[in-house]
Amino acid sequence: MIFSIVIALVVALVVLAIVINAVQQHKEKVEAEKRNEIAKYKAVIEDTESLLMNIGNIPVSNQLVLVLHQRVLDAVKNMYELMPESNELKQRVRDAQGRVQSMDPNEKVQSEDSFALPDDERATIALLQSIKKLRSALRAEHSKGKVDTHLFMNEDKRLDRLQLRINVESLMNRGQSARQGQMLGSARQYFEKALSTITSQPVRDDYINQRKAELEKTLAEINEELKNSNARDRIKKQAEEKDDLDMLFQPKKKW
């Protein structure tokens, strides 16, 4: 009888230990998932706020800026749901809501024609990276159903045109610098790459047509300069070879 009770107690303890272990593992899994979700929303907030800080020189519409502010608000709300005891998150929700409500999506946007390319190469690269991140954020919000398809198409096309303009203008600037430095081969490569970028566009507009004509004219001039330069080099080389022959066959001096 006592033996049976002992066996029963042992079995009960084993079962209890298994149950406690399972509960503990489940709790740890839930906590890990919670931490991962918080880290994911935190990364979205940081990336989006960084974008908002860096788009001051980019001609983007207020509708796109509103999409970014709404993205921050959604992420902060989700974090607050996971951490309702946080007064800091509660205040951040209020602040984010205030920014969204104060936005006027119909405010006039800066014209792309007035956009000026930065003089610094690193600033240009940073600008292109910001545009790529903007397009990625816009696609992400559209895939979640947070952005209307018509708005997504318009804003993505605007960013695509801007990205094209920066790439082409940057290549043309490099080509012009190389040309001024008499590095005609490098200059031709830059202008050819710019022309290839332009001609690969399926949709033509005034900017593309104007730049295409300008690039073709500049490349024709560079090719003519290269032809003249090669001719001068040949004449110079022939003259040097003649001088060498004259030196070789001139009468030897008698000592």
Secondary structure by P-SEA (a helix, b strand, c coil): caaaaaaaaaaaaaaaaaaaaaaaaaaaaaaaaaaaaaaaaaaaaaaaaaaaaccccccccaaaaaaaaaaaaaaaaaaaaaccccaaaaaaaaaaaaaaaaccccccccccccccccccaaaaaaaaaaaaaaaaaaaaaaaaccccaaaaaaaaaaaaaaaaaaaaaaaaaaaaaaaaacaaaaaaaaaaaaaaaaaacccccaaaaaaaaaaaaaaaaaaaaaaaaaaaaaaaaaaaaaaaaaaaccccccc
